[in-house]
Amino acid sequence: MTVSIAPKPLNEVAPNASALERIKDRSNYLRGNLLEEFHNPLTGTINEDHVQLLKFHGSYMQDDRDVRLQRQQKKLEPAYSCMIRLRVPGGDLSAEQWVKLDDISNQYGNGTSRITTRQALQFHGVIKFDLKNTIKAMDAALLDSIAGCGDVNRNVMCTPDPTLSVFHAQVFPWAQMISEHLLPRSRAYHEIWLDEEQGKTLVAGGEAEEVEPLYGKHYLPRKFKIAIAIPPFNDMDVYANDIGLIALEENGQLAGFNVAIGGGLGFTFGRDDTYPRLATTIGFCTPQQVLDVCHHIVAIQRDYGNRQDRKLSRFKYTIDRFGLDWFKQELNTRLGFALGKLRPFGFETTGDRFGWRSTTDGLWHLGLRLEYGRVLDNGTHRLKTALRAIAEQQLSGFRMTGNQNLILTGVREDDIDEVEGILQAYGYAPDASHLSGLRRNSIACVALNTCPQAMAEAERYLPTLISKLEVSLDKHGLRHEEIKIRMTGCPNGCGRSVLGEIGLIGKSPGRYNLYLGASFNGDRLNTLYRENLDEAAILGNLDELFAAYATQRRDAEAFGDFVIRKAYVSAKP
């Protein structure tokens, strides 16, 4: 397919643009009246225009849906608070930063923090009047929430263990470099939250001059995501991203990246024109070319993405609307060169590695399983306190994974027993081998009670559901089989449920669609198997599938491959 169409002028808003495009247009490069809104003492919320702008500063305005009805009955406004999400390329935090972030969760948040499926850390329960102090405390830890949310490039992900080899160490810094290269240049964040004086450069008319050399006045049509994976581990779910970079080595050195484009997992129930899509590999680039490649791919989406219907504005729809041939020609023209020929590689799994591993620098790393990224103290399991003690004693660094887990990095061999002793003293087993394979490989989004999009539970419910499924796994001798299950409270894809061998997507309170058949290594989507199931139906359907898998699978056959081979569902590319 060949399409000839001129891009829209960078700083003009189209007559039929969506409401959010108009909000961005009049925002003065993301400033709006946020400063005044956050000084309003009469309400815990802000107006809808500024709710949208706030996302570009890394924060969502939410309310506690558990108490929404009771507050309505008492004629009280909803229990508003902010979720704020850090930008942490590659998920890397020092021990000093971990302590400061733990202080933030205690002083301004709800006492917990949460590792996201994009290797970031977010806080919940920050009230409007504490948001500025929260951002200042993050700044004191040399961290920010710029581009944590909003219609810009989000947190850049990377396989989180750079000391496994010289090659790994060469790949990891590119997450930071790509993130910095694609950051918005507006100083709005610094002026509003960090008290930076507004710039004095003026243009004709007296208004402050502002230049966004990449994004322009209206930024992107929707969010944009980039991830780097290092074969054979696809622990970033690289094909779920707008740009997936697959790092390849030659003689132990970083040779470059296979480039994949157009991934995105969200869709909308009832709209057949929305769908999940895996990224398509289009060519190879060297490390010296990768910043330009990412820049121009983002710019093409800026110029040609749908700004009328936000349900159709992700990059995947731009690719499918204009066609891959058109896109590659447009990209090559902008770059001034063609991408190289794809290089061979192979992925084995999307999962994390747990337990101790030695590294090239003579130190040790410990992969810890966290339950859906939540860092908290809960009864006898006081993970939050344990991690703080490890950080305060400078026993390790911290790296967050794309599967909501945590790696303790840089542990000296002499300190291994100390680290294990702290974890065990607070009721946390450093080894995940006692957990079922299903639980080790599970992911859940936040969903209720804070996400406004959620139709059903996820994080609060999946642990209970897995406990009930483990009865079935034990019955069929499958407790230790590595089966990947993912649950989201809606079809937006935050928990990457369409890439689970078992995917559960909330339809309404207590009811889920059941999807089956994604690949173990992340290169195939799953397919709808049953709709609108309650818990009993989920357990019944999966018990039958587990029984068949236990007796009819081939050697080393993954569950997702089994349900395809036995035609429970058809393979989806």
Buried (B, 14 or more C-beta within 10 A) or exposed (E): EEEEEEEBEBEEBBEEBBEBBBBBBEBBBBBBBBEEBBEBEEEBBBEEBBBBBBBBBBBBBBBBBEBBEEBEEEEEEBBBBBBBBBBBBBBBBBBBBBBBBBBBBBEBBBBBBBBBBBBBBBBBBBBBEBBBBBBEBBBEBEBBBBBBBBBBBBBBBBBBBBBBBEBBBBBBBBBBBBBEBBBBEBBBBBBBBBEEEEEEEEEEEEEBEBEBEBBBBBBBBBBBBBBBBBBEBBBBBBBBBBBBBBBBBEEEEBBBBBBBBBBBBBBBEEEEEBBBBBBBBBBBBEBEBBBBBBBBBBBBBBBBBBBEBBBBBBBBBBBBBBEBEBBBEBBBEBBEEEBBEBBEBEBEBBBBBBEBBEBEEEBBBBBBBBBBBBBBBEEEBBBBBBBBBBBEEEBBBBBBBBBBBBBBBBBEEEBBEBBBEBBEEBBBBBBBEEBBBBBBBBBBBBBBBBBEBBBBBBBBBBEEBBEBBBEBBEEBEBBEBBBBBBBBBBBBBBBBBBBBBBBBBBBEEEBBBBBBBBBBBBBBBBBBBBEEBEBEBBBBBBBEBBBBBBEEBEEEEBBBBBBBBEEBBEBBE
